[in-house]
Each structure stands twice: as C-alpha cells, then as structure tokens.
Amino acid sequence: MVNDETPGQAGGEVTVWFNASCSKCRGARDLLVDHDVEARYVRYLEDAPSRQELERVVGLLGIDDPRAMMRTGEDVYRKLNLADATPDELIDAMVANPILIERPIVIRDNRAVIARPPERLLDLLDD
C-alpha cells in the first residue's frame, strides 16, 4: 500500500485507512489534527491492502470474524453472496473489493480500532 502523508510521531506511528469522501474518515482526521497527532493516510480504495495486511488488522482488532470489519450493506456484499461465506472467502472478497472494508480503521503499533464514531480512535492515543 502507498501512503500519501508522512509517518507519525514517536510513541507509535498512526495509520488511517482513509476514504476522503467518508464523513467518519474526515472526522477521524480532524480529531487526530486536534490532538496534534501526525498520521499516514492510506487511500485503501485505490491501493487495496493485501491478504496479509487484512489478516494482520483482523488480529489487531481482536475479531474472529472478518465480517466485523466489513460494510455488509454494500451491493457487492449481496452480489457476491457473502452472508454465508467463510472467513477466508471474506478476506478474499475484501482484497478484491476494498469497498467492503469498514472505515476508518486506525492503527497504532500493535493495536487498531474501527473509528465509528471517530472518537473511538482516542483509545489508541492513551498510553
């Protein structure tokens, strides 16, 4: 994945899987700016995460079912009949169709949150 902003500060680099047209992503960005936190903003729709990256984030989120980080209301979710898909099939679907990935996902070191609402990312800033 290619990043369009510079890495974050000491104490833990912050990375945001970001979609500029998403109000929650913009809210997360604004919240990070308000807290003087530099971050890398990864435009995941244009530069989709690899299977390995998705599996890592599933682990960082502490979820067993990748569906917990998916936008199940997207048309492609229904078109691909993912309601009964296995975890491997769900990961494959997100690699091929990154629109399925919930946003924003904020990652710091070995922790991650789905920042919905954006204030959830504040948990990552507390050390």
N, C-alpha and C positions, 0 to 999 in steps of 0.2 A: 504494500500500500504506500502511496505517496502522500506526503503531508504538505499542507500549504501554509503553515505558520511555523515559527521557531519552537524548539523544545522548551519545556517549562523550567522551573527553578529548582534549586537544591531542595532536598527534602522530599523529592518524589515528583517525577515528571508526570504531568497530567495530559491525557489524550482524550479527545472527544470525537466519537463517531458522529459526524455532523451532516445535516442537510439544511442548507441556508433557507429553504422555503418552509421549514418547520418552525412554528412559533415556540415550541418547547426547546428546540435546539438553540434558537436565538435567546431564549430566556436563560438557558444554562450558560451560554457565552457571556451574557450580561452579568450574571451572578458571579462568574469567575473574574470578570473585569472588576466588579465592585469589591471583590476580596483580594485584588492585586495578585491574582494567580495567572501566570502565563500558561498557555496550553498549546498543544498541537491539535489542529482541527483536520480530521481525516474525512474527506468527502467520500464516504463509503459507497455511495450510489455510482460514482464514476470510477472508483478504484476499489472494487469489492474485496473484502477480506478473504483470505484463503481458508480452506477447511481447517488447517492447523490453528490459525488465528481465532476462528469461531469456536473451536473446541476449547482453546485456552480461555476465552472470555466466558464460555459456559461454566467452566470451572471457577473462574474468578467471581462470577455472580453467585456461585454456590447453588446452582439449579441442577436438577436431574433431567428435566425435560426441556429440550431446546425451544419448545413451543412457548415457554415463559418469556422468551426474548424475541418473539415473532409478532408481526402485525397480522393477526388471524382474520382481520376484516378486509384485507386486500383481495381484490378479484383473483389475482394469481393463486392465492391460497386455495380458493374454491376450485379454480380451473385445474389445479394440479391434484385435487382430491387429497389434501394433506391432513384432513381430520383424523384419519386412522394411520398416518404414516409413522414409521419407526423413527427413533432419534437420528439414526444415520441418514435416513431419507430427508428428514427436516434440515439437517446440516447441509446436505447436498442441494436442497432447494434454496437455502439462503445464499450459498455460494453462487448458484446460477441466477438467482433473482434477489439481489440485495435489498430491493424494496420491501422484502419480507422482514428485514431486521428492524426491531423496535428502535426508537430513537428518542432522545440521545442516549448513548451509552458513554459513560465517563469512566476512564480507567486511570488509576494511580498506583504505581508499583504493582503489588500483587492483590489489588482489590478493584472491584468495579461495581457500579450501580447503573440501573436504568433510571435516568433522571426525569421521571414523570411522577410528581411535579419536579421542576428543576431544583428545588430546594433539597431534594434527596442527595444531591452531589455534595452537600455540606458535610455529610458523614465521612467523606473521603478526606476532607481537609483537616479534620480533628486528629491530631497525633498525640 
